[in-house]
Amino acid sequence: MSSNGSQLNPRLLRLSLIPALHRRAMLLLMLLTLIILLWPAPRSSSAPVAAPVTALAIPGLLADGWRDWQLAQLAANWQRVQQAVSAVHSAIVADARLRHYAIEPGDSLSRIFSRQGFSQQQLQQVLAADQSLLALDVLRPGHSLTFTLDDKLQLQAMELYVHAGNRVLYRREADGEFSYQELLDPGEWHSTTLAGTISGSFYQSAQQAGLTDAEIATVHQLFRDKLNFSRDIQAGARFQVVRSDNYVGSTATGQSRIEGVRLFNRRQQLNAFLHDNGQFYDASGESLERAFMRLPLSRTFRVSDDFNPRRLHPVTGRVRPHNGTDFATPTGTAVLAAAEGKVIRVENHPFAGRYIEIQHHGQFKTRYLHLQRALVRPGQRVERGQRIALSGASGRVTGAHLHYELHVNNRPVNPMTANIPLAEPVPDDSRDAFLQRVAFMIEQMEQETALAQLF
């Protein structure tokens, strides 16, 4: 499927929304129109008619020759009508096999499948394939689904379009089960500098400068230990932000990240710069991160299943990634937040069970699956080591355990071996490159600020 496969022709999309009975009526009307248009018109009596030679030579055969010519013309026209009708029918059938659905506020996959006439069995098969990815749990306006059906209008494939650089294809395999394939395009990142002077609150001034709510929250978290934004910010304080936006070709994916921040408040100067490892450091390379816990538990439990992105299904032999580490925790064991952050998901999934997802500083996220009970809610801020849940055996599992995932830049990594923030300085082997990058961004900030002041 091409990169534009999920963006159907608007005419075909409109046609697919017409009920089948109406489409048949339209087809019949087109057929009648074609017959009328292709029916041979009677020739004018003033125009000479080239009659067959035999009709001229043998009296009485003129009418027979004219009738034979008319029949031949009708046969040729009828063949053209059949070809045109066949083409129209093929287009309608092809369109019926391809359906496009734009996600609306409040949509869920279960509701969408019901509207499309797909069975609960098909829904469960797709959700089973999505268990290790959980991409279908966060359907939002702007996302879309493209369904591919067979001759019997049974679901054969489904593509989730998140943005131009992120699509997921769910495809039915020979055994009837579904598998998934991520279609990722990292695109390119283009940086811009946003600057402003604080008048009123930092939030309002940052919004006016072009920062999003999520980016403003990132700045708050970076400097929260050094500055009280509601009390210490003075009118006239200045800020500079280097932000990168992601593009695939000329299409913005909607992804952005802060790469550098400087804040001038009275005699205080605060700064933070993003390293390639996803952590923030100040201009001298000292860490601004708060340390992670390696294990989200108060004590060590046996690892019952390791992280393995290439794990093979024991029955089908297909790759079924295991994107986390499983701990053999008894039901009711306290689950702790691996680091401070914001709860962004508390969901129930037929296979992953009850789970929690937390967004931490920079590019880090954690997931906690198969919980018995969640002790936090979406939008809540949590501290490192805070009790967030009780482990359990929810979802499709063979026994009680905790499945723990760590994601960096939206990709799962091994939480037992990953380079997690440990509040240490920039590594020696990348220090020079980091400081050069910082110097470049500071120069970029100064130039953009000076240019803005001219206008």
DRENDO-1510 file (C-alpha; in Angstrom, 1 decimal, always signed):
<recs>
REC; n; res; u; v; w
REC; 1; MET; +0.0; +0.0; +0.0 .
REC; 2; SER; +1.4; +3.4; -1.0 .
REC; 3; SER; +2.1; +6.2; +1.4 .
REC; 4; ASN; -1.1; +7.9; +0.1 .
REC; 5; GLY; -3.1; +4.7; +0.3 .
REC; 6; SER; -5.2; +5.9; +3.2 .
REC; 7; GLN; -6.2; +9.1; +1.4 .
REC; 8; LEU; -9.0; +8.0; -0.9 .
REC; 9; ASN; -10.3; +9.9; -3.9 .
REC; 10; PRO; -13.1; +12.2; -2.5 .
REC; 11; ARG; -15.5; +11.1; -5.2 .
REC; 12; LEU; -15.0; +7.5; -4.3 .
REC; 13; LEU; -15.4; +8.3; -0.7 .
REC; 14; ARG; -18.7; +10.1; -1.4 .
REC; 15; LEU; -19.9; +7.1; -3.5 .
REC; 16; SER; -19.0; +4.6; -0.8 .
REC; 17; LEU; -21.3; +6.5; +1.6 .
REC; 18; ILE; -24.4; +6.0; -0.7 .
REC; 19; PRO; -26.6; +3.0; +0.3 .
REC; 20; ALA; -26.3; -0.1; -1.9 .
REC; 21; LEU; -29.9; +0.2; -3.0 .
REC; 22; HIS; -29.4; +3.7; -4.2 .
REC; 23; ARG; -26.1; +2.7; -6.0 .
REC; 24; ARG; -28.1; +0.0; -7.9 .
REC; 25; ALA; -30.7; +2.5; -8.9 .
REC; 26; MET; -28.0; +4.9; -10.1 .
REC; 27; LEU; -26.4; +2.0; -12.1 .
REC; 28; LEU; -29.7; +1.3; -13.8 .
REC; 29; LEU; -30.3; +4.9; -14.6 .
REC; 30; MET; -26.8; +5.1; -16.2 .
REC; 31; LEU; -27.5; +2.0; -18.2 .
REC; 32; LEU; -30.7; +3.4; -19.6 .
REC; 33; THR; -28.9; +6.7; -20.4 .
REC; 34; LEU; -26.2; +4.8; -22.3 .
REC; 35; ILE; -28.8; +2.9; -24.3 .
REC; 36; ILE; -30.5; +6.1; -25.3 .
REC; 37; LEU; -27.2; +7.8; -26.2 .
REC; 38; LEU; -25.9; +4.9; -28.3 .
REC; 39; TRP; -29.2; +4.0; -30.0 .
REC; 40; PRO; -28.7; +4.5; -33.8 .
REC; 41; ALA; -30.4; +7.7; -35.0 .
REC; 42; PRO; -32.6; +7.5; -38.2 .
REC; 43; ARG; -30.8; +8.9; -41.2 .
REC; 44; SER; -32.2; +12.0; -42.9 .
REC; 45; SER; -34.3; +11.3; -46.0 .
REC; 46; SER; -32.3; +14.0; -47.9 .
REC; 47; ALA; -29.0; +12.2; -47.3 .
REC; 48; PRO; -28.0; +9.4; -49.8 .
REC; 49; VAL; -28.0; +5.9; -48.3 .
REC; 50; ALA; -25.4; +3.5; -49.5 .
REC; 51; ALA; -27.5; +0.4; -49.8 .
REC; 52; PRO; -25.9; -3.0; -50.3 .
REC; 53; VAL; -25.0; -3.8; -53.9 .
REC; 54; THR; -27.3; -6.8; -53.9 .
REC; 55; ALA; -30.2; -4.6; -52.9 .
REC; 56; LEU; -29.6; -2.3; -55.9 .
REC; 57; ALA; -29.1; -5.1; -58.3 .
REC; 58; ILE; -32.0; -7.3; -57.2 .
REC; 59; PRO; -35.4; -5.6; -56.8 .
REC; 60; GLY; -37.3; -6.3; -53.5 .
REC; 61; LEU; -34.1; -6.8; -51.3 .
REC; 62; LEU; -33.6; -3.1; -50.3 .
REC; 63; ALA; -35.7; -3.4; -47.1 .
REC; 64; ASP; -33.9; -6.7; -46.2 .
REC; 65; GLY; -30.4; -5.0; -46.6 .
REC; 66; TRP; -31.4; -2.0; -44.5 .
REC; 67; ARG; -32.8; -4.3; -41.7 .
REC; 68; ASP; -29.5; -6.3; -41.7 .
REC; 69; TRP; -27.5; -3.1; -41.4 .
REC; 70; GLN; -29.7; -1.9; -38.5 .
REC; 71; LEU; -29.3; -5.1; -36.7 .
REC; 72; ALA; -25.5; -5.0; -37.0 .
REC; 73; GLN; -25.5; -1.5; -35.7 .
REC; 74; LEU; -27.6; -2.4; -32.7 .
REC; 75; ALA; -25.4; -5.4; -31.9 .
REC; 76; ALA; -22.3; -3.2; -32.0 .
REC; 77; ASN; -24.0; -0.5; -29.8 .
REC; 78; TRP; -25.2; -3.1; -27.4 .
REC; 79; GLN; -21.7; -4.5; -27.0 .
REC; 80; ARG; -20.5; -0.9; -26.2 .
REC; 81; VAL; -23.3; -0.6; -23.6 .
REC; 82; GLN; -22.3; -3.8; -22.0 .
REC; 83; GLN; -18.7; -2.7; -21.8 .
REC; 84; ALA; -19.6; +0.6; -20.2 .
REC; 85; VAL; -22.0; -1.1; -17.7 .
REC; 86; SER; -19.2; -3.6; -16.8 .
REC; 87; ALA; -16.8; -0.7; -16.2 .
REC; 88; VAL; -19.3; +1.1; -13.9 .
REC; 89; HIS; -20.1; -2.1; -12.1 .
REC; 90; SER; -16.4; -2.9; -11.6 .
REC; 91; ALA; -15.8; +0.6; -10.2 .
REC; 92; ILE; -18.7; +0.2; -7.7 .
REC; 93; VAL; -17.6; -3.2; -6.6 .
REC; 94; ALA; -14.0; -2.0; -6.2 .
REC; 95; ASP; -15.3; +0.9; -4.2 .
REC; 96; ALA; -17.4; -1.4; -2.0 .
REC; 97; ARG; -14.2; -3.3; -1.2 .
REC; 98; LEU; -12.4; -0.2; +0.0 .
REC; 99; ARG; -13.9; +1.9; +2.8 .
REC; 100; HIS; -12.5; +5.0; +4.4 .
REC; 101; TYR; -13.6; +6.3; +7.9 .
REC; 102; ALA; -12.4; +9.6; +9.5 .
REC; 103; ILE; -12.2; +9.4; +13.2 .
REC; 104; GLU; -14.7; +11.6; +15.1 .
REC; 105; PRO; -14.7; +12.8; +18.7 .
REC; 106; GLY; -15.8; +10.1; +21.1 .
REC; 107; ASP; -15.2; +7.2; +18.6 .
REC; 108; SER; -14.0; +3.8; +19.7 .
REC; 109; LEU; -13.0; +0.9; +17.5 .
REC; 110; SER; -15.9; -1.2; +18.8 .
REC; 111; ARG; -18.4; +1.5; +17.7 .
REC; 112; ILE; -16.8; +1.9; +14.3 .
REC; 113; PHE; -16.8; -1.8; +13.6 .
REC; 114; SER; -20.5; -2.0; +14.6 .
REC; 115; ARG; -21.3; +0.8; +12.1 .
REC; 116; GLN; -19.3; -0.9; +9.4 .
REC; 117; GLY; -21.1; -4.2; +9.9 .
REC; 118; PHE; -18.0; -6.1; +11.1 .
REC; 119; SER; -18.4; -8.9; +13.6 .
REC; 120; GLN; -17.2; -9.0; +17.2 .
REC; 121; GLN; -15.0; -11.8; +16.2 .
REC; 122; GLN; -13.2; -9.6; +13.7 .
REC; 123; LEU; -12.9; -6.9; +16.3 .
REC; 124; GLN; -11.3; -9.3; +18.8 .
REC; 125; GLN; -8.9; -10.5; +16.1 .
REC; 126; VAL; -7.7; -7.0; +15.3 .
REC; 127; LEU; -7.4; -6.1; +19.0 .
REC; 128; ALA; -5.4; -9.3; +19.6 .
REC; 129; ALA; -2.9; -8.2; +16.9 .
REC; 130; ASP; -2.7; -4.7; +18.4 .
REC; 131; GLN; -2.0; -5.9; +22.0 .
REC; 132; SER; +1.7; -5.2; +21.9 .
REC; 133; LEU; +1.3; -1.8; +20.1 .
REC; 134; LEU; -2.0; -0.5; +21.7 .
REC; 135; ALA; -2.3; +2.0; +18.8 .
REC; 136; LEU; -6.0; +1.5; +18.5 .
REC; 137; ASP; -6.7; +2.7; +22.1 .
REC; 138; VAL; -6.0; +6.3; +21.2 .
REC; 139; LEU; -8.1; +7.1; +18.2 .
REC; 140; ARG; -8.4; +10.8; +17.8 .
REC; 141; PRO; -9.9; +13.3; +15.3 .
REC; 142; GLY; -7.4; +13.6; +12.5 .
REC; 143; HIS; -6.8; +9.9; +12.5 .
REC; 144; SER; -8.5; +7.7; +9.9 .
REC; 145; LEU; -9.1; +4.0; +9.1 .
REC; 146; THR; -9.1; +2.4; +5.7 .
REC; 147; PHE; -10.8; -1.0; +5.4 .
REC; 148; THR; -10.1; -3.5; +2.6 .
REC; 149; LEU; -12.8; -6.2; +2.0 .
REC; 150; ASP; -12.9; -9.4; -0.1 .
REC; 151; ASP; -15.6; -10.4; -2.6 .
REC; 152; LYS; -17.8; -11.5; +0.3 .
REC; 153; LEU; -17.3; -8.1; +2.0 .
REC; 154; GLN; -15.3; -9.7; +4.8 .
REC; 155; LEU; -12.5; -7.6; +6.4 .
REC; 156; GLN; -9.1; -8.5; +5.0 .
REC; 157; ALA; -7.0; -5.5; +6.0 .
REC; 158; MET; -7.3; -2.3; +8.0 .
REC; 159; GLU; -4.9; +0.7; +7.9 .
REC; 160; LEU; -4.7; +3.2; +10.8 .
REC; 161; TYR; -3.5; +6.6; +9.6 .
REC; 162; VAL; -2.1; +8.6; +12.5 .
REC; 163; HIS; -0.1; +11.1; +10.5 .
REC; 164; ALA; +2.0; +11.2; +7.4 .
REC; 165; GLY; +4.9; +9.5; +9.1 .
REC; 166; ASN; +3.0; +6.9; +11.2 .
REC; 167; ARG; +0.6; +4.3; +9.7 .
REC; 168; VAL; -0.2; +0.8; +11.0 .
REC; 169; LEU; -1.4; -2.0; +8.7 .
REC; 170; TYR; -3.4; -4.8; +10.2 .
REC; 171; ARG; -3.6; -7.8; +7.7 .
REC; 172; ARG; -5.5; -11.1; +7.9 .
REC; 173; GLU; -3.1; -14.1; +7.6 .
REC; 174; ALA; -3.7; -17.5; +6.1 .
REC; 175; ASP; -4.8; -18.9; +9.5 .
REC; 176; GLY; -7.5; -16.2; +9.8 .
REC; 177; GLU; -5.8; -14.2; +12.5 .
REC; 178; PHE; -4.5; -10.7; +12.0 .
REC; 179; SER; -0.9; -9.4; +12.2 .
REC; 180; TYR; +0.3; -5.8; +12.2 .
REC; 181; GLN; +3.0; -3.9; +10.4 .
REC; 182; GLU; +4.2; -0.4; +11.3 .
REC; 183; LEU; +4.7; +1.9; +8.3 .
REC; 184; LEU; +7.0; +4.6; +9.7 .
REC; 185; ASP; +8.7; +7.5; +7.9 .
REC; 186; PRO; +10.9; +9.5; +10.3 .
REC; 187; GLY; +10.7; +12.5; +7.9 .
REC; 188; GLU; +12.8; +15.6; +8.7 .
REC; 189; TRP; +12.9; +18.0; +11.6 .
REC; 190; HIS; +12.9; +21.7; +10.9 .
REC; 191; SER; +13.8; +24.1; +13.7 .
REC; 192; THR; +12.5; +27.6; +14.4 .
REC; 193; THR; +13.1; +30.0; +17.2 .
REC; 194; LEU; +10.2; +31.5; +19.2 .
REC; 195; ALA; +10.9; +34.4; +21.5 .
REC; 196; GLY; +8.8; +36.7; +23.7 .
REC; 197; THR; +8.7; +39.1; +26.6 .
REC; 198; ILE; +6.5; +38.2; +29.5 .
REC; 199; SER; +3.6; +40.5; +30.1 .
REC; 200; GLY; +1.1; +39.0; +32.6 .
REC; 201; SER; +1.6; +35.3; +33.0 .
REC; 202; PHE; +4.3; +33.1; +31.3 .
REC; 203; TYR; +1.5; +30.8; +30.0 .
REC; 204; GLN; -0.3; +33.6; +28.1 .
REC; 205; SER; +3.0; +35.1; +26.8 .
REC; 206; ALA; +4.3; +31.7; +25.6 .
REC; 207; GLN; +1.0; +31.0; +23.9 .
REC; 208; GLN; +1.2; +34.4; +22.0 .
REC; 209; ALA; +4.7; +33.5; +20.9 .
REC; 210; GLY; +3.4; +30.2; +19.4 .
REC; 211; LEU; +4.1; +27.5; +22.0 .
REC; 212; THR; +1.5; +24.8; +22.5 .
REC; 213; ASP; +0.2; +23.8; +25.9 .
REC; 214; ALA; +2.3; +20.7; +26.0 .
REC; 215; GLU; +5.5; +22.7; +25.2 .
REC; 216; ILE; +4.7; +25.2; +27.9 .
REC; 217; ALA; +4.2; +22.3; +30.3 .
REC; 218; THR; +7.7; +21.0; +29.3 .
REC; 219; VAL; +9.3; +24.4; +30.1 .
REC; 220; HIS; +7.5; +24.4; +33.5 .
REC; 221; GLN; +8.8; +21.0; +34.3 .
REC; 222; LEU; +12.4; +21.8; +33.2 .
REC; 223; PHE; +12.7; +24.8; +35.6 .
REC; 224; ARG; +10.2; +23.9; +38.3 .
REC; 225; ASP; +12.9; +23.3; +40.9 .
REC; 226; LYS; +14.5; +26.7; +40.2 .
REC; 227; LEU; +11.6; +29.0; +39.5 .
REC; 228; ASN; +8.0; +29.4; +40.7 .
REC; 229; PHE; +6.2; +30.5; +37.5 .
REC; 230; SER; +3.2; +31.9; +39.3 .
REC; 231; ARG; +5.2; +33.9; +41.9 .
REC; 232; ASP; +8.7; +34.6; +40.7 .
REC; 233; ILE; +8.3; +35.7; +37.1 .
REC; 234; GLN; +8.7; +39.4; +36.7 .
REC; 235; ALA; +7.1; +41.6; +33.9 .
REC; 236; GLY; +9.7; +42.1; +31.2 .
REC; 237; ALA; +11.3; +38.7; +31.6 .
REC; 238; ARG; +12.4; +37.3; +28.3 .
REC; 239; PHE; +12.4; +33.7; +26.9 .
REC; 240; GLN; +13.8; +32.0; +23.8 .
REC; 241; VAL; +12.8; +28.6; +22.6 .
REC; 242; VAL; +14.2; +26.5; +19.7 .
REC; 243; ARG; +11.4; +24.2; +18.5 .
REC; 244; SER; +11.6; +21.5; +15.9 .
REC; 245; ASP; +8.6; +20.4; +13.8 .
REC; 246; ASN; +8.5; +17.1; +11.9 .
REC; 247; TYR; +7.7; +16.9; +8.2 .
REC; 248; VAL; +7.3; +14.0; +5.8 .
REC; 249; GLY; +7.9; +15.7; +2.4 .
REC; 250; SER; +5.9; +18.9; +2.6 .
REC; 251; THR; +3.3; +17.5; +5.1 .
REC; 252; ALA; +3.5; +18.4; +8.8 .
REC; 253; THR; +3.0; +15.3; +11.0 .
REC; 254; GLY; +2.0; +17.4; +14.0 .
REC; 255; GLN; +4.9; +16.2; +16.0 .
REC; 256; SER; +7.2; +18.8; +17.6 .
REC; 257; ARG; +9.8; +18.9; +20.3 .
REC; 258; ILE; +11.7; +21.5; +22.3 .
REC; 259; GLU; +15.4; +21.4; +21.7 .
REC; 260; GLY; +16.5; +24.5; +23.6 .
REC; 261; VAL; +15.1; +27.0; +26.1 .
REC; 262; ARG; +16.6; +30.1; +27.7 .
REC; 263; LEU; +14.7; +32.2; +30.3 .
REC; 264; PHE; +16.0; +35.6; +31.5 .
REC; 265; ASN; +14.3; +36.7; +34.8 .
REC; 266; ARG; +15.9; +39.6; +36.6 .
REC; 267; ARG; +19.5; +38.6; +37.1 .
REC; 268; GLN; +18.6; +34.9; +36.8 .
REC; 269; GLN; +19.3; +33.0; +33.6 .
REC; 270; LEU; +17.9; +29.5; +33.1 .
REC; 271; ASN; +18.7; +27.3; +30.2 .
REC; 272; ALA; +18.0; +23.7; +29.0 .
REC; 273; PHE; +19.1; +21.8; +25.9 .
REC; 274; LEU; +18.0; +18.5; +24.5 .
REC; 275; HIS; +20.7; +15.8; +23.9 .
REC; 276; ASP; +20.4; +13.0; +21.3 .
REC; 277; ASN; +19.7; +10.6; +24.2 .
REC; 278; GLY; +16.4; +12.3; +24.9 .
REC; 279; GLN; +17.6; +14.0; +28.2 .
REC; 280; PHE; +17.9; +17.7; +28.9 .
REC; 281; TYR; +21.1; +19.3; +30.2 .
REC; 282; ASP; +22.0; +22.9; +30.9 .
REC; 283; ALA; +24.5; +24.8; +28.7 .
REC; 284; SER; +27.5; +23.4; +30.6 .
REC; 285; GLY; +26.3; +19.8; +30.2 .
REC; 286; GLU; +24.9; +19.2; +33.7 .
REC; 287; SER; +21.7; +17.1; +33.9 .
REC; 288; LEU; +18.3; +18.6; +34.5 .
REC; 289; GLU; +16.6; +15.2; +34.7 .
REC; 290; ARG; +15.3; +13.5; +37.7 .
REC; 291; ALA; +16.5; +9.9; +38.1 .
REC; 292; PHE; +14.4; +6.9; +37.0 .
REC; 293; MET; +13.9; +3.8; +39.0 .
REC; 294; ARG; +15.1; +0.7; +37.1 .
REC; 295; LEU; +12.2; -1.4; +38.5 .
REC; 296; PRO; +8.7; +0.0; +39.2 .
REC; 297; LEU; +8.4; -2.2; +42.3 .
REC; 298; SER; +9.5; -1.8; +45.9 .
REC; 299; ARG; +11.5; -5.0; +45.8 .
REC; 300; THR; +12.8; -7.5; +43.2 .
REC; 301; PHE; +10.5; -10.1; +41.7 .
REC; 302; ARG; +11.4; -12.9; +39.3 .
REC; 303; VAL; +11.4; -11.9; +35.6 .
REC; 304; SER; +9.0; -14.3; +34.0 .
REC; 305; ASP; +9.4; -13.0; +30.4 .
REC; 306; ASP; +12.1; -10.8; +28.9 .
REC; 307; PHE; +11.8; -7.9; +26.5 .
REC; 308; ASN; +12.0; -9.5; +23.0 .
REC; 309; PRO; +10.8; -7.5; +19.9 .
REC; 310; ARG; +11.4; -10.5; +17.7 .
REC; 311; ARG; +9.6; -13.1; +19.8 .
REC; 312; LEU; +7.9; -15.8; +17.7 .
REC; 313; HIS; +4.4; -17.0; +18.5 .
REC; 314; PRO; +4.7; -20.6; +19.7 .
REC; 315; VAL; +1.8; -21.8; +17.5 .
REC; 316; THR; +1.8; -19.7; +14.4 .
REC; 317; GLY; +5.6; -19.1; +14.2 .
REC; 318; ARG; +4.9; -15.4; +13.3 .
REC; 319; VAL; +6.7; -12.5; +15.0 .
REC; 320; ARG; +4.7; -11.3; +18.0 .
REC; 321; PRO; +6.8; -8.6; +19.8 .
REC; 322; HIS; +7.0; -8.6; +23.5 .
REC; 323; ASN; +7.7; -5.0; +24.1 .
REC; 324; GLY; +8.3; -5.1; +27.9 .
REC; 325; THR; +9.5; -7.1; +30.8 .
REC; 326; ASP; +7.1; -9.3; +32.8 .
REC; 327; PHE; +7.5; -9.7; +36.6 .
REC; 328; ALA; +5.9; -12.5; +38.5 .
REC; 329; THR; +4.1; -10.3; +41.0 .
REC; 330; PRO; +1.2; -11.7; +43.1 .
REC; 331; THR; -2.1; -10.0; +42.6 .
REC; 332; GLY; -2.3; -6.8; +44.7 .
REC; 333; THR; +1.4; -6.0; +44.6 .
REC; 334; ALA; +2.0; -2.2; +44.7 .
REC; 335; VAL; +3.2; -0.8; +41.3 .
REC; 336; LEU; +5.3; +2.4; +41.5 .
REC; 337; ALA; +5.9; +5.2; +39.0 .
REC; 338; ALA; +9.4; +4.8; +37.6 .
REC; 339; ALA; +9.8; +8.5; +37.5 .
REC; 340; GLU; +7.8; +11.7; +37.9 .
REC; 341; GLY; +5.5; +12.6; +35.1 .
REC; 342; LYS; +1.9; +13.0; +34.0 .
REC; 343; VAL; -0.6; +10.1; +33.6 .
REC; 344; ILE; -1.9; +10.2; +30.0 .
REC; 345; ARG; -3.8; +6.9; +29.8 .
REC; 346; VAL; -5.8; +4.7; +32.1 .
REC; 347; GLU; -7.5; +2.2; +29.9 .
REC; 348; ASN; -9.1; -1.3; +29.8 .
REC; 349; HIS; -8.1; -3.5; +26.9 .
REC; 350; PRO; -9.5; -7.1; +26.2 .
REC; 351; PHE; -5.9; -8.4; +25.9 .
REC; 352; ALA; -3.6; -5.9; +27.7 .
REC; 353; GLY; -6.1; -5.6; +30.5 .
REC; 354; ARG; -6.3; -2.5; +32.7 .
REC; 355; TYR; -3.2; -0.4; +32.1 .
REC; 356; ILE; -1.6; +2.9; +32.8 .
REC; 357; GLU; +0.7; +5.1; +30.6 .
REC; 358; ILE; +2.8; +7.9; +32.0 .
REC; 359; GLN; +4.6; +10.7; +30.1 .
REC; 360; HIS; +7.9; +11.6; +31.7 .
REC; 361; HIS; +10.4; +14.3; +30.9 .
REC; 362; GLY; +11.8; +14.6; +27.4 .
REC; 363; GLN; +11.1; +11.6; +25.2 .
REC; 364; PHE; +10.4; +9.0; +27.9 .
REC; 365; LYS; +7.1; +7.1; +28.5 .
REC; 366; THR; +6.3; +4.1; +30.7 .
REC; 367; ARG; +3.4; +1.6; +30.5 .
REC; 368; TYR; +2.1; -0.8; +33.2 .
REC; 369; LEU; -0.2; -3.6; +32.0 .
REC; 370; HIS; -2.5; -6.3; +33.4 .
REC; 371; LEU; -3.3; -4.3; +36.6 .
REC; 372; GLN; -5.9; -5.3; +39.1 .
REC; 373; ARG; -6.7; -1.7; +40.0 .
REC; 374; ALA; -5.5; +1.8; +39.0 .
REC; 375; LEU; -4.8; +4.3; +41.8 .
REC; 376; VAL; -4.4; +7.3; +39.5 .
REC; 377; ARG; -6.4; +9.1; +36.8 .
REC; 378; PRO; -5.6; +10.6; +33.4 .
REC; 379; GLY; -4.1; +14.1; +33.8 .
REC; 380; GLN; -2.7; +13.5; +37.3 .
REC; 381; ARG; +0.9; +14.3; +38.0 .
REC; 382; VAL; +2.9; +11.6; +39.9 .
REC; 383; GLU; +6.2; +11.5; +41.7 .
REC; 384; ARG; +9.0; +9.0; +41.4 .
REC; 385; GLY; +8.2; +6.0; +43.5 .
REC; 386; GLN; +4.5; +6.9; +44.0 .
REC; 387; ARG; +2.0; +4.0; +44.2 .
REC; 388; ILE; +0.0; +4.2; +41.0 .
REC; 389; ALA; -1.7; +0.7; +40.8 .
REC; 390; LEU; -2.0; -2.8; +42.2 .
REC; 391; SER; -0.8; -5.6; +39.9 .
REC; 392; GLY; -3.2; -8.3; +38.8 .
REC; 393; ALA; -4.2; -10.6; +36.0 .
REC; 394; SER; -6.5; -8.5; +33.9 .
REC; 395; GLY; -6.7; -9.1; +30.2 .
REC; 396; ARG; -5.7; -12.3; +28.4 .
REC; 397; VAL; -3.0; -13.8; +30.6 .
REC; 398; THR; -2.2; -17.2; +32.1 .
REC; 399; GLY; -1.4; -15.9; +35.5 .
REC; 400; ALA; -0.9; -12.8; +37.6 .
REC; 401; HIS; +2.1; -10.6; +36.7 .
REC; 402; LEU; +3.2; -7.0; +35.9 .
REC; 403; HIS; +4.1; -6.2; +32.3 .
REC; 404; TYR; +6.3; -3.1; +32.3 .
REC; 405; GLU; +7.3; -1.1; +29.2 .
REC; 406; LEU; +9.7; +1.8; +28.7 .
REC; 407; HIS; +9.4; +3.9; +25.5 .
REC; 408; VAL; +12.0; +6.4; +24.2 .
REC; 409; ASN; +11.0; +8.6; +21.3 .
REC; 410; ASN; +7.8; +6.6; +21.1 .
REC; 411; ARG; +9.7; +3.3; +20.5 .
REC; 412; PRO; +9.8; +0.5; +23.0 .
REC; 413; VAL; +13.2; -0.3; +24.5 .
REC; 414; ASN; +14.5; -2.9; +27.0 .
REC; 415; PRO; +13.7; -1.3; +30.4 .
REC; 416; MET; +16.3; -3.5; +32.1 .
REC; 417; THR; +19.2; -2.3; +30.0 .
REC; 418; ALA; +18.1; +1.0; +28.4 .
REC; 419; ASN; +20.1; +4.2; +29.1 .
REC; 420; ILE; +17.6; +5.8; +31.4 .
REC; 421; PRO; +18.1; +9.2; +33.0 .
REC; 422; LEU; +20.2; +8.9; +36.1 .
REC; 423; ALA; +20.9; +12.6; +36.8 .
REC; 424; GLU; +24.4; +12.4; +35.5 .
REC; 425; PRO; +26.3; +14.9; +33.2 .
REC; 426; VAL; +26.5; +14.6; +29.4 .
REC; 427; PRO; +28.5; +11.4; +28.6 .
REC; 428; ASP; +32.2; +12.2; +27.8 .
REC; 429; ASP; +32.1; +10.7; +24.4 .
REC; 430; SER; +29.4; +13.1; +23.2 .
REC; 431; ARG; +30.2; +16.1; +25.3 .
REC; 432; ASP; +32.1; +18.1; +22.6 .
REC; 433; ALA; +29.3; +17.6; +20.0 .
REC; 434; PHE; +26.7; +18.6; +22.6 .
REC; 435; LEU; +28.5; +21.8; +23.5 .
REC; 436; GLN; +28.9; +22.7; +19.8 .
REC; 437; ARG; +25.2; +22.1; +19.3 .
REC; 438; VAL; +24.4; +24.3; +22.3 .
REC; 439; ALA; +26.6; +27.2; +21.0 .
REC; 440; PHE; +24.8; +26.9; +17.6 .
REC; 441; MET; +21.3; +27.1; +19.2 .
REC; 442; ILE; +22.3; +30.1; +21.4 .
REC; 443; GLU; +23.5; +31.9; +18.3 .
REC; 444; GLN; +20.3; +31.1; +16.5 .
REC; 445; MET; +18.3; +32.4; +19.4 .
REC; 446; GLU; +20.2; +35.7; +19.5 .
REC; 447; GLN; +19.9; +36.2; +15.8 .
REC; 448; GLU; +16.1; +35.5; +15.7 .
REC; 449; THR; +15.5; +37.7; +18.7 .
REC; 450; ALA; +17.5; +40.6; +17.3 .
REC; 451; LEU; +15.6; +40.3; +14.0 .
REC; 452; ALA; +12.3; +40.3; +15.7 .
REC; 453; GLN; +13.1; +43.4; +17.6 .
REC; 454; LEU; +13.7; +45.3; +14.3 .
REC; 455; PHE; +10.1; +44.7; +13.4 .
</recs>
